[in-house]
Amino acid sequence: MTLNDPIKLSSVDINVLHILSTNTKLTYNTLAEALSSSSATAKRSLQNLKAYGYITRQGSNKAGYWQLIEKGKIFIIKEQKL
């Protein structure tokens, strides 16, 4: 992938963004349950979204939460308009 290539989010990544837009304090296991997938899939999706600049982690692993940053918020708004 080059610098100007558009990022293609998977359907799992899109679902994770929608879930995080309503509840940011999810663990890998509770997110996996919401997705009906494994915790490894949830973890991989969160890592992808973080690397793509849609989310960031605030606080510690135990007491922290996921935060949609501007790019993630814009994506959710665009998705809702479709």
N, C-alpha and C positions, 0 to 999 in steps of 0.2 A: 504494500500500500504506500503510495506516495503522499506527499504533504497535501496536495489539492484534491485527492480522491474523496468523494463523499463517504461518510460512515454509514454502513448498512447494519442497522440493528436487527437482531433476530426477534422472532415473536416472543421468546422468553424475556429478552431484554426490555421489550416494549411493555410486557405485562408487569415486570418488576418496577419499571418507572411509574406505572399507574398505581400499583400497590403502595409504593413509597410516597406517592403524592398524598395518600390518606393516612399512612401510618409509618413513621420513620424509625420507630424503635423495635424493629423486627430482628430476631435472630436468624441464623441460616436455616435452622430447623422449622421455625414458624413460617418463614418465607417459602420454604420448600413445600410445606403443607398447603399454603395458599396457591401455589403453582401446580400442585399435584405432581411434584417431581422430587428428585433427590436433593439432599443438602449440598452435594458437590455441584449440581447444576445451579443452584441458587448462589453459591459462593462464586462460581465462575462468571455468572452474569453480573454480579456486583463488582467483581474485579474488572470486567470489560467496561461497564458503565463508568467506573472510576477512571480507568485509563483513557476513555473517550472524552472525559470532561463533563459528564452529565450529573455526577454525584460526587460527594466528598464525605469523609467520615469525621464527625465532630466528637471529641472526648475520647474516653478510653474504650477498649474493647468490651469491657463488662458494663459500663454505665453510659456509654456513648450512644450516638444515633446517626443515621444516614441523613444527609441533607441534599436536596435537589439544588444544584447551583443554576445560574441563569440559563445555561444551555438546556438543562433538563426541564426547567419550568416552561421555557419557550416550546419545547417539543410537546409537552403535555397540552398546552393551550392549542397548538396547531392540530393535534390529534382530536381534541374535543370539537373543533370546528368542522372536521370531516364528517 
